[in-house]
């Protein structure tokens, strides 16, 4: 039993550092719920309110879009680019808490991300 305790603690610590964890939100300023395999490439991107303020506070700005794109690529989630879901425009799928804002988006395929 005493041998299991360090293993359980290590597993818990690794889980807390995952990209979708609260610890990652506090440490990096964002947290990602990645797309489900076989799904529509949609994801949820939670950004800490302080990080959003540093980016200018506008979810529709180029700075915010770039920040999300870089975070997604860093974690191998969207190989091309991303776009917010249409419900982000009217705010119906933007979730606000005291500490964060969550925006829903989807990964674009390389063909869809290329300019025509």
SULKAHU-V174386 format. One record per residue. N is the residue number from 0. SS is DSSP state (alpha for helix, beta for strand, coil for the rest). PHI is phi in radians with two decimals (none if undefined). Layout:
<<N,SS,PHI> <N,SS,PHI>>
//
This chain:
<<0,coil,none> <1,alpha,-1.17> <2,alpha,-1.29> <3,alpha,-1.33> <4,alpha,-1.04> <5,alpha,-1.08> <6,alpha,-1.13> <7,alpha,-1.15> <8,alpha,-1.13> <9,alpha,-1.11> <10,alpha,-1.10> <11,alpha,-1.13> <12,alpha,-1.15> <13,alpha,-1.10> <14,alpha,-1.13> <15,alpha,-1.21> <16,coil,-1.57> <17,coil,-1.08> <18,coil,-1.04> <19,coil,-1.71> <20,coil,-1.72> <21,alpha,-1.14> <22,alpha,-1.11> <23,alpha,-1.16> <24,alpha,-1.05> <25,alpha,-1.23> <26,alpha,-1.33> <27,alpha,-1.85> <28,coil,1.59> <29,beta,-2.70> <30,beta,-2.53> <31,beta,-2.18> <32,beta,-1.78> <33,coil,-1.22> <34,coil,-1.08> <35,coil,-1.51> <36,coil,-0.98> <37,coil,1.42> <38,coil,-1.57> <39,coil,-1.71> <40,coil,1.17> <41,beta,-1.52> <42,beta,-2.54> <43,beta,-2.03> <44,beta,-2.12> <45,beta,-1.74> <46,beta,-2.10> <47,beta,-1.16> <48,alpha,-1.03> <49,alpha,-1.17> <50,alpha,-1.15> <51,alpha,-1.08> <52,alpha,-1.08> <53,alpha,-1.12> <54,coil,-1.56> <55,coil,1.84> <56,coil,1.44> <57,coil,-1.86> <58,coil,-1.18> <59,coil,-1.80> <60,coil,-1.44> <61,alpha,-1.13> <62,alpha,-1.12> <63,alpha,-1.14> <64,alpha,-1.02> <65,alpha,-1.13> <66,alpha,-1.06> <67,alpha,-1.13> <68,alpha,-1.00> <69,alpha,-1.13> <70,alpha,-1.13> <71,alpha,-1.14> <72,alpha,-1.16> <73,alpha,-1.01> <74,coil,-1.77> <75,coil,1.18> <76,coil,-1.62> <77,coil,-2.11> <78,coil,-1.33> <79,coil,-1.80> <80,coil,-2.26> <81,beta,-2.47> <82,beta,-2.48> <83,beta,-1.20> <84,coil,-1.14> <85,coil,-1.04> <86,alpha,-1.23> <87,alpha,-1.24> <88,alpha,-1.01> <89,alpha,-1.59> <90,coil,1.45> <91,coil,-1.22> <92,coil,-2.08> <93,coil,-1.70> <94,beta,-1.83> <95,beta,-1.99> <96,coil,-2.22> <97,coil,-1.09> <98,coil,-1.88> <99,beta,-2.69> <100,beta,-2.25> <101,beta,-1.95> <102,beta,-2.06> <103,beta,-1.79> <104,beta,-2.53> <105,beta,-2.49> <106,beta,-1.32> <107,coil,-1.63> <108,coil,-1.31> <109,alpha,-0.96> <110,alpha,-1.16> <111,alpha,-1.26> <112,alpha,-1.47> <113,coil,-1.34> <114,coil,-1.20> <115,coil,-1.48>>
//
